[in-house]
Amino acid sequence: MVTRHKDSHAAVRQTVAWCTRGGPISAEPRINDRIRVPEVRLVGPSGEQVGIVPLAKALELAQEYDLDLVEVAATARPPVCKLMDYGKFKYESAMKAREARKNQAHTVIKEMKLRPKIDPHDYDTKKGHVVRFLKQGDKVKITIMFRGREQSRPELGFRLLQRLADDVADLGFVESNPKQDGRNMIMVLGPHKKKTEAMAEAREAQAARKAGRLPENQQDTSPVEEPAEA
């Protein structure tokens, strides 16, 4: 009995090795002579429905049109195949995927650090950066840093955060209310404008500037480096 169990486990291991040998299964569709079915439902190069035809006939039509026979719905019965230029199709698909990644909106959380007794000039500078981040569609984590005796006056940080939230209320909202985190007090501001909208507006403004329709300093939403703490 022990020998039989060992043989069974060895057979399973060998089967797994056979299945995994050669790397992962390709997600590429089958084309031309790699299609192994007796007949297919054929779609013409312009999207017209040809109907169910023998595989040999479909391959013959592909040669006549100087195109590829591409299996586009392998699970259908019979599988659906289309006549197309597969190389051109792959290139266009790759370009579309690249453009989609380029335009993809990533949620970014910027951070701005302030001191509870920040002077008016520094406050205006910091607020300007928060405004810019919110215009770009990014969230902003505001951190009030307490030092020494300041830790006994948390209301100073709370009032400062409330003031900042009120000053930028037209661009953002309080997503996470002020809360104490050790020696710091933290609040998160979320933008009213979606990231995709901000990106689209930035591209339009950039195109307008290049065309000379807008001055260089108008609607400048280009990213900036996070400034040092006050």
Z-matrix of the N, CA and C atoms (Angstrom, degrees):
N
C 1 1.462
C 2 1.523 1 111.26
N 3 1.317 2 117.76 1 -39.71
C 4 1.458 3 121.56 2 -179.78
C 5 1.519 4 109.90 3 -63.52
N 6 1.357 5 115.28 4 -43.94
C 7 1.462 6 119.59 5 179.58
C 8 1.516 7 111.08 6 -61.28
N 9 1.354 8 116.21 7 -39.68
C 10 1.468 9 120.20 8 -179.01
C 11 1.530 10 110.38 9 -63.45
N 12 1.364 11 116.82 10 -41.68
C 13 1.463 12 120.14 11 178.62
C 14 1.522 13 110.99 12 -64.04
N 15 1.321 14 117.22 13 -40.48
C 16 1.464 15 120.54 14 179.55
C 17 1.521 16 110.30 15 -63.21
N 18 1.342 17 116.01 16 -42.40
C 19 1.463 18 119.65 17 178.92
C 20 1.524 19 110.88 18 -63.06
N 21 1.347 20 116.44 19 -38.29
C 22 1.457 21 120.56 20 179.62
C 23 1.521 22 111.35 21 -64.70
N 24 1.342 23 116.88 22 -44.39
C 25 1.468 24 120.67 23 178.77
C 26 1.525 25 111.06 24 -64.42
N 27 1.329 26 116.39 25 -39.04
C 28 1.464 27 120.09 26 179.34
C 29 1.526 28 110.54 27 -63.95
N 30 1.342 29 116.18 28 -38.48
C 31 1.462 30 119.64 29 179.19
C 32 1.520 31 111.14 30 -65.98
N 33 1.347 32 116.45 31 -39.44
C 34 1.460 33 119.80 32 178.21
C 35 1.522 34 110.81 33 -63.42
N 36 1.362 35 115.96 34 -44.17
C 37 1.457 36 119.53 35 179.95
C 38 1.516 37 111.24 36 -62.28
N 39 1.327 38 116.29 37 -39.37
C 40 1.457 39 120.48 38 -179.83
C 41 1.527 40 110.35 39 -66.65
N 42 1.346 41 116.69 40 -38.57
C 43 1.461 42 120.34 41 178.45
C 44 1.519 43 111.20 42 -64.25
N 45 1.343 44 116.03 43 -43.79
C 46 1.462 45 120.19 44 177.89
C 47 1.521 46 110.33 45 -60.95
N 48 1.324 47 117.02 46 -41.87
C 49 1.467 48 120.47 47 179.00
C 50 1.522 49 111.12 48 -62.04
N 51 1.326 50 117.38 49 -41.10
C 52 1.471 51 120.78 50 178.43
C 53 1.527 52 110.59 51 -64.11
N 54 1.349 53 117.10 52 -39.40
C 55 1.466 54 120.63 53 -177.65
C 56 1.519 55 112.09 54 -70.05
N 57 1.343 56 116.30 55 -33.83
C 58 1.464 57 119.36 56 -175.77
C 59 1.513 58 112.54 57 -93.05
N 60 1.331 59 117.98 58 -10.99
C 61 1.454 60 120.34 59 -178.94
C 62 1.530 61 109.87 60 -64.07
N 63 1.328 62 116.14 61 134.41
C 64 1.457 63 119.97 62 177.24
C 65 1.510 64 113.67 63 93.84
N 66 1.357 65 118.70 64 4.33
C 67 1.446 66 121.14 65 175.34
C 68 1.515 67 112.40 66 87.40
N 69 1.333 68 116.61 67 -175.32
C 70 1.464 69 121.25 68 -176.60
C 71 1.522 70 111.93 69 -69.57
N 72 1.347 71 114.49 70 154.51
C 73 1.452 72 119.83 71 178.28
C 74 1.522 73 109.41 72 -67.73
N 75 1.335 74 116.86 73 135.90
C 76 1.448 75 121.23 74 -177.57
C 77 1.527 76 110.60 75 -70.68
N 78 1.343 77 115.43 76 141.25
C 79 1.464 78 120.96 77 176.70
C 80 1.521 79 111.19 78 -89.45
N 81 1.321 80 117.28 79 -0.48
C 82 1.469 81 121.38 80 179.96
C 83 1.526 82 109.29 81 -67.87
N 84 1.334 83 117.23 82 142.43
C 85 1.466 84 119.16 83 176.64
C 86 1.524 85 110.92 84 -70.83
N 87 1.316 86 116.01 85 155.54
C 88 1.457 87 119.77 86 176.44
C 89 1.521 88 109.16 87 -76.92
N 90 1.322 89 115.80 88 140.22
C 91 1.461 90 120.12 89 -179.91
C 92 1.527 91 109.91 90 -131.82
N 93 1.317 92 114.73 91 152.19
C 94 1.467 93 123.50 92 173.52
C 95 1.523 94 112.57 93 48.95
N 96 1.352 95 117.33 94 -123.94
C 97 1.465 96 120.25 95 -173.16
C 98 1.521 97 114.05 96 -73.54
N 99 1.350 98 117.75 97 -1.54
C 100 1.464 99 119.86 98 174.85
C 101 1.531 100 111.48 99 -84.04
N 102 1.317 101 117.29 100 -9.75
C 103 1.458 102 121.50 101 176.75
C 104 1.527 103 108.37 102 -79.87
N 105 1.335 104 116.96 103 124.28
C 106 1.471 105 121.68 104 -172.35
C 107 1.527 106 111.36 105 -121.29
N 108 1.299 107 117.92 106 62.69
C 109 1.464 108 121.76 107 176.33
C 110 1.527 109 108.39 108 -135.25
N 111 1.323 110 118.59 109 154.76
C 112 1.463 111 119.62 110 -177.72
C 113 1.523 112 114.10 111 -70.82
N 114 1.357 113 117.15 112 -31.42
C 115 1.453 114 120.13 113 -179.30
C 116 1.520 115 110.30 114 -148.82
N 117 1.334 116 116.02 115 159.67
C 118 1.459 117 121.28 116 -177.59
C 119 1.526 118 109.57 117 -138.14
N 120 1.315 119 114.93 118 157.82
C 121 1.468 120 119.97 119 170.33
C 122 1.523 121 106.38 120 -91.55
N 123 1.321 122 117.04 121 112.68
C 124 1.452 123 121.81 122 -168.15
C 125 1.527 124 111.81 123 -97.14
N 126 1.340 125 114.45 124 135.95
C 127 1.460 126 123.02 125 173.96
C 128 1.525 127 106.88 126 -114.71
N 129 1.325 128 116.52 127 129.75
C 130 1.453 129 121.54 128 -177.56
C 131 1.518 130 112.90 129 -72.68
N 132 1.342 131 117.74 130 173.48
C 133 1.467 132 121.81 131 -176.46
C 134 1.521 133 113.75 132 -63.91
N 135 1.340 134 118.16 133 -22.98
C 136 1.465 135 120.87 134 179.41
C 137 1.522 136 112.32 135 -100.39
N 138 1.334 137 116.58 136 9.54
C 139 1.451 138 121.09 137 179.32
C 140 1.511 139 114.05 138 91.62
N 141 1.337 140 117.12 139 4.01
C 142 1.463 141 119.39 140 -179.67
C 143 1.524 142 110.51 141 -76.11
N 144 1.324 143 115.68 142 146.76
C 145 1.463 144 121.73 143 -179.36
C 146 1.532 145 109.57 144 -84.08
N 147 1.323 146 116.10 145 114.27
C 148 1.470 147 121.13 146 178.49
C 149 1.526 148 110.08 147 -84.46
N 150 1.321 149 116.23 148 -36.00
C 151 1.451 150 121.37 149 -179.60
C 152 1.511 151 112.29 150 111.23
N 153 1.330 152 116.35 151 -171.37
C 154 1.467 153 121.19 152 -179.60
C 155 1.532 154 108.46 153 -83.73
N 156 1.328 155 115.68 154 123.52
C 157 1.470 156 121.23 155 -178.65
C 158 1.523 157 108.57 156 -134.97
N 159 1.341 158 117.41 157 157.29
C 160 1.467 159 119.80 158 174.27
C 161 1.529 160 110.45 159 -62.45
N 162 1.326 161 115.79 160 149.96
C 163 1.463 162 120.34 161 -179.35
C 164 1.521 163 110.82 162 -56.97
N 165 1.341 164 116.99 163 -40.96
C 166 1.467 165 120.13 164 -178.70
C 167 1.528 166 111.19 165 -60.35
N 168 1.351 167 116.51 166 -38.77
C 169 1.461 168 120.48 167 178.50
C 170 1.523 169 111.03 168 -66.88
N 171 1.318 170 116.83 169 -40.86
C 172 1.469 171 121.04 170 179.43
C 173 1.527 172 110.59 171 -63.19
N 174 1.329 173 116.89 172 -42.60
C 175 1.466 174 120.52 173 177.88
C 176 1.521 175 110.99 174 -65.07
N 177 1.327 176 116.56 175 -36.42
C 178 1.462 177 120.63 176 178.31
C 179 1.531 178 110.79 177 -64.53
N 180 1.346 179 116.61 178 -42.00
C 181 1.461 180 120.72 179 177.57
C 182 1.534 181 111.15 180 -64.76
N 183 1.336 182 116.25 181 -37.48
C 184 1.466 183 119.64 182 178.36
C 185 1.523 184 110.94 183 -61.51
N 186 1.342 185 116.85 184 -40.37
C 187 1.459 186 120.36 185 177.77
C 188 1.518 187 111.39 186 -66.64
N 189 1.340 188 116.80 187 -38.93
C 190 1.466 189 120.40 188 -179.91
C 191 1.535 190 111.16 189 -63.15
N 192 1.322 191 116.33 190 -40.75
C 193 1.470 192 120.88 191 -179.47
C 194 1.535 193 112.09 192 -84.21
N 195 1.337 194 116.94 193 -4.61
C 196 1.468 195 122.16 194 -174.93
C 197 1.534 196 110.30 195 57.41
N 198 1.342 197 115.13 196 45.21
C 199 1.453 198 122.16 197 -179.86
C 200 1.521 199 109.59 198 -127.61
N 201 1.339 200 115.40 199 178.74
C 202 1.460 201 121.64 200 177.30
C 203 1.518 202 109.26 201 -103.13
N 204 1.323 203 115.38 202 150.54
C 205 1.462 204 121.48 203 171.46
C 206 1.523 205 106.67 204 -96.64
N 207 1.331 206 117.05 205 114.24
C 208 1.461 207 122.11 206 -173.07
C 209 1.531 208 109.54 207 -117.54
N 210 1.325 209 115.37 208 128.15
C 211 1.461 210 121.37 209 178.32
C 212 1.529 211 108.60 210 -79.03
N 213 1.332 212 116.95 211 111.40
C 214 1.473 213 120.69 212 -175.36
C 215 1.525 214 112.79 213 -103.09
N 216 1.325 215 118.53 214 -14.65
C 217 1.471 216 122.07 215 176.95
C 218 1.520 217 107.64 216 -143.94
N 219 1.340 218 115.06 217 85.84
C 220 1.461 219 120.21 218 -173.69
C 221 1.523 220 113.23 219 -69.74
N 222 1.330 221 118.15 220 -25.79
C 223 1.470 222 120.60 221 -175.58
C 224 1.530 223 112.91 222 -86.03
N 225 1.332 224 116.91 223 -10.04
C 226 1.471 225 119.16 224 178.27
C 227 1.527 226 109.54 225 -70.57
N 228 1.310 227 116.05 226 158.58
C 229 1.469 228 121.02 227 178.60
C 230 1.524 229 109.96 228 -125.36
N 231 1.350 230 118.04 229 106.17
C 232 1.464 231 126.73 230 -2.77
C 233 1.532 232 111.18 231 -75.98
N 234 1.331 233 117.58 232 165.02
C 235 1.461 234 120.09 233 179.54
C 236 1.524 235 111.48 234 -58.50
N 237 1.338 236 115.58 235 147.22
C 238 1.464 237 121.09 236 178.40
C 239 1.523 238 108.79 237 -92.52
N 240 1.321 239 115.52 238 128.53
C 241 1.456 240 121.11 239 178.76
C 242 1.528 241 109.48 240 -124.82
N 243 1.326 242 115.59 241 150.04
C 244 1.459 243 120.01 242 -178.86
C 245 1.514 244 110.15 243 -129.48
N 246 1.325 245 115.36 244 145.11
C 247 1.461 246 121.25 245 175.10
C 248 1.524 247 108.09 246 -86.05
N 249 1.338 248 116.26 247 121.83
C 250 1.468 249 120.26 248 -178.31
C 251 1.522 250 110.31 249 -158.85
N 252 1.320 251 114.82 250 165.60
C 253 1.466 252 121.30 251 171.37
C 254 1.531 253 105.82 252 -85.49
N 255 1.323 254 116.94 253 99.47
C 256 1.458 255 120.03 254 -171.16
C 257 1.532 256 111.79 255 -66.86
N 258 1.318 257 116.97 256 -36.21
C 259 1.464 258 119.77 257 178.36
C 260 1.524 259 111.22 258 -62.25
N 261 1.331 260 116.14 259 -44.45
C 262 1.461 261 120.18 260 178.20
C 263 1.516 262 110.72 261 -65.77
N 264 1.335 263 116.89 262 -38.66
C 265 1.460 264 121.67 263 179.16
C 266 1.532 265 110.88 264 -61.96
N 267 1.335 266 117.47 265 -44.46
C 268 1.468 267 121.17 266 179.78
C 269 1.525 268 111.02 267 -63.84
N 270 1.340 269 116.30 268 -40.90
C 271 1.465 270 120.14 269 -179.46
C 272 1.533 271 110.70 270 -63.96
N 273 1.334 272 116.44 271 -46.52
C 274 1.461 273 120.39 272 -179.17
C 275 1.529 274 110.99 273 -65.20
N 276 1.335 275 116.81 274 -37.71
C 277 1.469 276 120.36 275 178.11
C 278 1.522 277 110.73 276 -64.59
N 279 1.337 278 116.44 277 -41.21
C 280 1.464 279 120.38 278 178.83
C 281 1.525 280 111.25 279 -64.39
N 282 1.333 281 117.04 280 -39.17
C 283 1.459 282 120.57 281 179.42
C 284 1.529 283 111.07 282 -67.52
N 285 1.336 284 116.45 283 -39.16
C 286 1.462 285 119.96 284 177.89
C 287 1.528 286 110.76 285 -65.06
N 288 1.341 287 116.74 286 -41.67
C 289 1.461 288 120.27 287 179.09
C 290 1.526 289 110.69 288 -64.65
N 291 1.330 290 116.03 289 -38.78
C 292 1.466 291 120.14 290 178.73
C 293 1.522 292 110.67 291 -64.70
N 294 1.333 293 116.88 292 -42.38
C 295 1.464 294 120.72 293 179.29
C 296 1.524 295 110.59 294 -66.18
N 297 1.338 296 116.49 295 -37.60
C 298 1.462 297 120.12 296 178.57
C 299 1.526 298 110.87 297 -64.26
N 300 1.347 299 116.53 298 -41.26
C 301 1.473 300 119.88 299 177.53
C 302 1.517 301 110.80 300 -64.88
N 303 1.332 302 115.84 301 -37.24
C 304 1.462 303 120.43 302 -179.46
C 305 1.517 304 111.33 303 -63.99
N 306 1.345 305 115.88 304 -38.98
C 307 1.465 306 120.97 305 -177.07
C 308 1.524 307 112.95 306 -90.98
N 309 1.333 308 116.39 307 0.06
C 310 1.457 309 119.41 308 -177.53
C 311 1.522 310 110.28 309 -67.04
N 312 1.301 311 115.41 310 134.83
C 313 1.457 312 120.78 311 -178.95
C 314 1.522 313 110.05 312 -89.83
N 315 1.317 314 116.79 313 118.23
C 316 1.458 315 121.75 314 178.00
C 317 1.524 316 108.94 315 -102.60
N 318 1.311 317 115.46 316 131.73
C 319 1.455 318 119.49 317 177.42
C 320 1.523 319 109.35 318 -72.09
N 321 1.320 320 115.36 319 121.69
C 322 1.462 321 121.04 320 -177.89
C 323 1.522 322 108.39 321 -119.86
N 324 1.320 323 116.00 322 135.91
C 325 1.465 324 120.37 323 175.75
C 326 1.524 325 108.26 324 -112.37
N 327 1.311 326 115.46 325 111.43
C 328 1.459 327 121.26 326 175.26
C 329 1.528 328 108.39 327 -84.63
N 330 1.320 329 115.84 328 161.73
C 331 1.463 330 118.55 329 178.51
C 332 1.516 331 109.79 330 -129.95
N 333 1.312 332 115.50 331 136.80
C 334 1.458 333 121.88 332 176.27
C 335 1.520 334 108.36 333 -127.88
N 336 1.333 335 115.83 334 128.62
C 337 1.464 336 120.98 335 -177.82
C 338 1.523 337 110.38 336 -109.51
N 339 1.326 338 115.88 337 134.13
C 340 1.453 339 121.96 338 179.95
C 341 1.516 340 109.99 339 -131.93
N 342 1.341 341 114.87 340 158.71
C 343 1.455 342 121.13 341 171.90
C 344 1.516 343 108.88 342 -102.22
N 345 1.331 344 119.50 343 148.47
C 346 1.468 345 120.83 344 -176.90
C 347 1.528 346 113.32 345 -61.44
N 348 1.331 347 118.44 346 -27.80
C 349 1.469 348 121.66 347 179.76
C 350 1.525 349 111.27 348 -108.23
N 351 1.318 350 116.31 349 41.38
C 352 1.457 351 121.81 350 -178.89
C 353 1.532 352 109.99 351 -64.77
N 354 1.349 353 117.08 352 141.68
C 355 1.464 354 119.13 353 -179.94
C 356 1.527 355 110.02 354 -79.58
N 357 1.332 356 117.90 355 160.17
C 358 1.473 357 121.62 356 -173.71
C 359 1.530 358 113.64 357 -56.82
N 360 1.327 359 117.96 358 -40.97
C 361 1.466 360 119.80 359 -178.30
C 362 1.529 361 110.87 360 -64.01
N 363 1.343 362 116.86 361 -45.99
C 364 1.461 363 120.23 362 179.09
C 365 1.532 364 110.83 363 -64.03
N 366 1.322 365 115.84 364 -37.21
C 367 1.470 366 119.45 365 179.11
C 368 1.531 367 110.18 366 -61.83
N 369 1.323 368 116.58 367 -45.63
C 370 1.470 369 119.83 368 179.70
C 371 1.526 370 111.18 369 -62.06
N 372 1.333 371 116.47 370 -38.47
C 373 1.464 372 120.05 371 178.76
C 374 1.522 373 110.83 372 -64.51
N 375 1.328 374 115.52 373 -47.06
C 376 1.461 375 119.88 374 179.89
C 377 1.530 376 110.88 375 -63.27
N 378 1.332 377 115.73 376 -42.73
C 379 1.463 378 119.70 377 179.63
C 380 1.531 379 110.25 378 -61.60
N 381 1.335 380 116.72 379 -37.02
C 382 1.464 381 120.19 380 178.31
C 383 1.512 382 111.89 381 -60.71
N 384 1.320 383 117.13 382 -39.73
C 385 1.465 384 120.63 383 177.91
C 386 1.526 385 110.89 384 -68.15
N 387 1.342 386 116.66 385 -39.49
C 388 1.463 387 119.86 386 177.85
C 389 1.522 388 109.96 387 -62.46
N 390 1.324 389 116.78 388 -42.19
C 391 1.470 390 121.35 389 177.40
C 392 1.522 391 110.34 390 -58.51
N 393 1.314 392 116.30 391 -45.00
C 394 1.463 393 119.74 392 -178.80
C 395 1.525 394 111.26 393 -64.57
N 396 1.308 395 117.29 394 -42.98
C 397 1.469 396 120.44 395 179.24
C 398 1.522 397 110.95 396 -60.89
N 399 1.335 398 116.24 397 -44.16
C 400 1.464 399 119.70 398 -179.57
C 401 1.527 400 111.06 399 -65.99
N 402 1.324 401 117.33 400 -36.78
C 403 1.467 402 120.42 401 177.14
C 404 1.523 403 110.96 402 -63.66
N 405 1.332 404 116.29 403 -31.16
C 406 1.460 405 120.54 404 178.37
C 407 1.520 406 112.06 405 -78.18
N 408 1.333 407 116.88 406 -2.84
C 409 1.451 408 120.12 407 179.44
C 410 1.510 409 113.91 408 84.56
N 411 1.334 410 117.56 409 16.60
C 412 1.467 411 121.83 410 -178.48
C 413 1.527 412 111.08 411 -98.95
N 414 1.326 413 114.76 412 151.47
C 415 1.462 414 119.74 413 171.78
C 416 1.528 415 108.68 414 -78.97
N 417 1.319 416 115.47 415 156.58
C 418 1.466 417 119.86 416 179.90
C 419 1.524 418 109.44 417 -131.82
N 420 1.321 419 115.07 418 123.86
C 421 1.466 420 121.47 419 174.90
C 422 1.523 421 108.01 420 -93.80
N 423 1.318 422 116.26 421 116.54
C 424 1.463 423 121.59 422 -179.69
C 425 1.521 424 108.44 423 -99.08
N 426 1.323 425 115.99 424 124.50
C 427 1.466 426 120.76 425 -178.73
C 428 1.524 427 109.49 426 -118.87
N 429 1.313 428 116.24 427 121.50
C 430 1.466 429 122.20 428 172.86
C 431 1.523 430 107.50 429 -95.58
N 432 1.333 431 116.48 430 122.66
C 433 1.465 432 121.21 431 -176.94
C 434 1.529 433 110.06 432 -102.59
N 435 1.326 434 115.74 433 120.14
C 436 1.456 435 121.55 434 179.07
C 437 1.531 436 109.53 435 -98.29
N 438 1.322 437 115.20 436 139.19
C 439 1.462 438 120.40 437 177.50
C 440 1.529 439 109.51 438 -132.89
N 441 1.317 440 114.10 439 143.31
C 442 1.457 441 119.48 440 176.00
C 443 1.513 442 113.00 441 55.09
N 444 1.350 443 115.47 442 -128.07
C 445 1.467 444 120.73 443 -176.89
C 446 1.520 445 112.69 444 -67.32
N 447 1.327 446 117.68 445 -17.65
C 448 1.465 447 120.39 446 179.70
C 449 1.535 448 111.28 447 -59.81
N 450 1.322 449 116.96 448 -24.61
C 451 1.461 450 120.19 449 -177.68
C 452 1.526 451 112.09 450 -65.29
N 453 1.327 452 116.61 451 -20.78
C 454 1.468 453 119.95 452 178.48
C 455 1.525 454 112.11 453 -86.92
N 456 1.349 455 117.40 454 2.06
C 457 1.464 456 121.38 455 -179.40
C 458 1.530 457 110.42 456 -125.49
N 459 1.332 458 119.11 457 60.80
C 460 1.463 459 120.78 458 -178.96
C 461 1.524 460 113.26 459 -61.97
N 462 1.357 461 116.38 460 -22.25
C 463 1.467 462 118.68 461 -179.37
C 464 1.527 463 111.98 462 -65.00
N 465 1.353 464 116.85 463 -25.21
C 466 1.464 465 120.00 464 176.93
C 467 1.534 466 110.54 465 -63.83
N 468 1.319 467 115.54 466 -45.10
C 469 1.457 468 119.69 467 178.93
C 470 1.517 469 111.75 468 -67.13
N 471 1.322 470 116.30 469 -39.59
C 472 1.463 471 120.53 470 -179.70
C 473 1.529 472 110.46 471 -62.40
N 474 1.338 473 117.14 472 -44.10
C 475 1.464 474 120.57 473 -179.68
C 476 1.529 475 110.96 474 -66.19
N 477 1.321 476 116.12 475 -37.49
C 478 1.463 477 119.45 476 179.24
C 479 1.522 478 111.08 477 -65.40
N 480 1.326 479 116.55 478 -41.19
C 481 1.465 480 120.07 479 178.38
C 482 1.525 481 110.92 480 -66.04
N 483 1.324 482 117.02 481 -40.44
C 484 1.460 483 120.39 482 177.38
C 485 1.526 484 110.80 483 -62.27
N 486 1.327 485 116.62 484 -41.62
C 487 1.466 486 121.43 485 179.16
C 488 1.521 487 110.65 486 -61.54
N 489 1.327 488 115.99 487 -45.50
C 490 1.461 489 119.72 488 -179.45
C 491 1.525 490 111.08 489 -64.40
N 492 1.327 491 116.33 490 -42.36
C 493 1.467 492 120.00 491 179.08
C 494 1.522 493 110.95 492 -61.34
N 495 1.332 494 117.46 493 -39.69
C 496 1.463 495 120.85 494 178.31
C 497 1.522 496 111.31 495 -67.54
N 498 1.336 497 117.15 496 -37.93
C 499 1.468 498 121.41 497 -177.44
C 500 1.528 499 112.51 498 -67.38
N 501 1.334 500 117.34 499 -27.34
C 502 1.474 501 120.13 500 -177.56
C 503 1.528 502 111.22 501 -113.97
N 504 1.322 503 116.66 502 20.70
C 505 1.472 504 120.65 503 -174.85
C 506 1.522 505 112.49 504 -61.52
N 507 1.360 506 117.94 505 -26.55
C 508 1.456 507 119.49 506 179.97
C 509 1.523 508 112.11 507 -75.52
N 510 1.326 509 117.62 508 -14.86
C 511 1.467 510 121.89 509 -178.78
C 512 1.523 511 113.14 510 -110.15
N 513 1.334 512 117.47 511 -26.81
C 514 1.458 513 119.88 512 -175.61
C 515 1.515 514 112.10 513 -150.68
N 516 1.309 515 114.68 514 172.92
C 517 1.464 516 121.59 515 -178.75
C 518 1.523 517 108.85 516 -133.98
N 519 1.316 518 116.15 517 161.74
C 520 1.468 519 121.37 518 179.28
C 521 1.520 520 108.16 519 -78.23
N 522 1.314 521 116.21 520 107.21
C 523 1.461 522 120.88 521 179.59
C 524 1.522 523 110.96 522 -85.12
N 525 1.324 524 116.55 523 -35.13
C 526 1.462 525 121.60 524 177.53
C 527 1.523 526 108.05 525 -132.20
N 528 1.330 527 116.85 526 116.93
C 529 1.461 528 121.40 527 -176.50
C 530 1.528 529 111.90 528 -62.72
N 531 1.335 530 116.98 529 155.26
C 532 1.468 531 120.06 530 179.82
C 533 1.522 532 112.12 531 -55.77
N 534 1.327 533 115.27 532 134.40
C 535 1.460 534 119.69 533 176.65
C 536 1.527 535 109.33 534 -145.90
N 537 1.320 536 114.76 535 147.66
C 538 1.453 537 121.11 536 -179.24
C 539 1.523 538 110.09 537 -77.50
N 540 1.314 539 116.35 538 133.79
C 541 1.462 540 122.51 539 177.35
C 542 1.521 541 107.97 540 -134.20
N 543 1.338 542 115.54 541 86.15
C 544 1.455 543 119.93 542 -175.95
C 545 1.518 544 110.86 543 66.12
N 546 1.322 545 117.25 544 -121.44
C 547 1.461 546 121.77 545 -179.68
C 548 1.523 547 112.19 546 -89.20
N 549 1.328 548 117.47 547 4.54
C 550 1.459 549 121.73 548 -178.74
C 551 1.525 550 110.77 549 -118.24
N 552 1.316 551 115.64 550 160.82
C 553 1.460 552 122.60 551 170.81
C 554 1.526 553 106.71 552 -124.49
N 555 1.328 554 116.61 553 131.83
C 556 1.458 555 121.22 554 -170.43
C 557 1.525 556 110.94 555 -123.93
N 558 1.322 557 115.64 556 140.09
C 559 1.453 558 122.94 557 173.51
C 560 1.532 559 107.73 558 -139.89
N 561 1.322 560 117.57 559 144.30
C 562 1.458 561 121.70 560 178.84
C 563 1.519 562 109.26 561 -116.17
N 564 1.344 563 115.41 562 128.49
C 565 1.452 564 122.05 563 176.59
C 566 1.525 565 109.22 564 -103.95
N 567 1.323 566 116.85 565 134.66
C 568 1.456 567 121.68 566 176.13
C 569 1.520 568 110.01 567 -108.81
N 570 1.344 569 118.56 568 145.69
C 571 1.464 570 121.06 569 -178.85
C 572 1.526 571 111.92 570 -79.07
N 573 1.337 572 116.40 571 144.98
C 574 1.464 573 119.75 572 172.29
C 575 1.528 574 109.97 573 -69.18
N 576 1.319 575 115.98 574 -33.71
C 577 1.465 576 121.49 575 -176.18
C 578 1.516 577 110.06 576 -87.18
N 579 1.322 578 116.56 577 134.46
C 580 1.457 579 120.76 578 177.45
C 581 1.521 580 110.51 579 -69.82
N 582 1.333 581 115.29 580 152.65
C 583 1.456 582 120.54 581 -178.86
C 584 1.528 583 111.51 582 -58.69
N 585 1.331 584 116.75 583 -41.50
C 586 1.466 585 119.83 584 -178.93
C 587 1.519 586 111.36 585 -63.72
N 588 1.340 587 117.05 586 -38.37
C 589 1.458 588 120.57 587 178.13
C 590 1.530 589 110.58 588 -66.07
N 591 1.326 590 116.44 589 -42.51
C 592 1.463 591 120.01 590 179.66
C 593 1.520 592 110.99 591 -63.44
N 594 1.334 593 117.08 592 -40.94
C 595 1.457 594 120.69 593 179.19
C 596 1.521 595 111.07 594 -64.61
N 597 1.331 596 116.45 595 -41.31
C 598 1.466 597 120.35 596 179.85
C 599 1.524 598 110.43 597 -64.63
N 600 1.327 599 117.21 598 -43.22
C 601 1.464 600 120.48 599 179.20
C 602 1.530 601 111.13 600 -65.12
N 603 1.331 602 116.59 601 -37.82
C 604 1.461 603 119.67 602 179.03
C 605 1.525 604 110.78 603 -65.12
N 606 1.345 605 116.98 604 -40.38
C 607 1.469 606 119.82 605 178.48
C 608 1.527 607 110.93 606 -65.80
N 609 1.340 608 116.65 607 -40.03
C 610 1.471 609 120.02 608 179.09
C 611 1.522 610 110.51 609 -64.75
N 612 1.334 611 116.66 610 -42.16
C 613 1.459 612 120.15 611 179.77
C 614 1.527 613 110.96 612 -64.99
N 615 1.341 614 116.41 613 -39.65
C 616 1.456 615 120.24 614 179.02
C 617 1.527 616 110.79 615 -64.80
N 618 1.333 617 116.07 616 -41.56
C 619 1.466 618 119.63 617 178.55
C 620 1.518 619 110.80 618 -65.51
N 621 1.343 620 116.65 619 -38.16
C 622 1.458 621 120.32 620 179.15
C 623 1.520 622 111.09 621 -66.11
N 624 1.329 623 117.30 622 -39.06
C 625 1.465 624 120.25 623 178.40
C 626 1.518 625 111.11 624 -64.78
N 627 1.335 626 115.84 625 -41.29
C 628 1.459 627 119.00 626 178.66
C 629 1.522 628 111.89 627 -63.81
N 630 1.342 629 114.70 628 -33.30
C 631 1.463 630 119.04 629 179.78
C 632 1.527 631 111.90 630 -82.82
N 633 1.339 632 117.04 631 -2.96
C 634 1.454 633 120.83 632 177.95
C 635 1.504 634 114.23 633 81.34
N 636 1.344 635 118.02 634 16.06
C 637 1.452 636 120.70 635 -177.67
C 638 1.521 637 112.18 636 -90.98
N 639 1.332 638 117.43 637 -15.64
C 640 1.461 639 120.35 638 179.22
C 641 1.521 640 108.99 639 -130.01
N 642 1.340 641 117.51 640 146.17
C 643 1.465 642 119.13 641 173.81
C 644 1.513 643 110.64 642 -66.10
N 645 1.305 644 117.22 643 157.38
C 646 1.459 645 122.54 644 -174.60
C 647 1.515 646 112.89 645 -61.12
N 648 1.350 647 117.16 646 -30.81
C 649 1.475 648 119.03 647 -174.39
C 650 1.517 649 113.42 648 -93.33
N 651 1.333 650 118.35 649 6.02
C 652 1.464 651 119.30 650 -177.90
C 653 1.513 652 111.27 651 -90.35
N 654 1.336 653 116.23 652 133.83
C 655 1.467 654 123.80 653 176.35
C 656 1.519 655 111.20 654 51.38
N 657 1.314 656 116.71 655 48.93
C 658 1.463 657 120.32 656 178.52
C 659 1.510 658 108.50 657 -84.83
N 660 1.319 659 117.09 658 104.05
C 661 1.477 660 121.57 659 -178.43
C 662 1.520 661 111.43 660 -112.05
N 663 1.325 662 116.97 661 24.80
C 664 1.458 663 119.26 662 179.24
C 665 1.516 664 109.58 663 -68.02
N 666 1.361 665 118.07 664 148.59
C 667 1.466 666 120.64 665 -177.65
C 668 1.512 667 112.16 666 -61.58
N 669 1.302 668 116.50 667 150.11
C 670 1.460 669 121.92 668 177.20
C 671 1.505 670 108.22 669 -125.36
N 672 1.308 671 115.36 670 157.45
C 673 1.458 672 120.51 671 175.99
C 674 1.518 673 109.22 672 -74.59
N 675 1.312 674 116.54 673 142.87
C 676 1.450 675 120.36 674 178.24
C 677 1.508 676 109.49 675 -67.86
N 678 1.338 677 117.29 676 128.42
C 679 1.463 678 120.38 677 -177.76
C 680 1.518 679 111.59 678 -73.40
N 681 1.294 680 115.24 679 162.69
C 682 1.464 681 120.02 680 177.63
C 683 1.515 682 109.27 681 -70.14
N 684 1.307 683 115.77 682 159.05
C 685 1.462 684 119.94 683 -178.17
C 686 1.515 685 110.03 684 -66.40
N 687 1.318 686 114.46 685 152.70
C 688 1.465 687 119.34 686 -179.66
C 689 1.526 688 110.90 687 -72.63
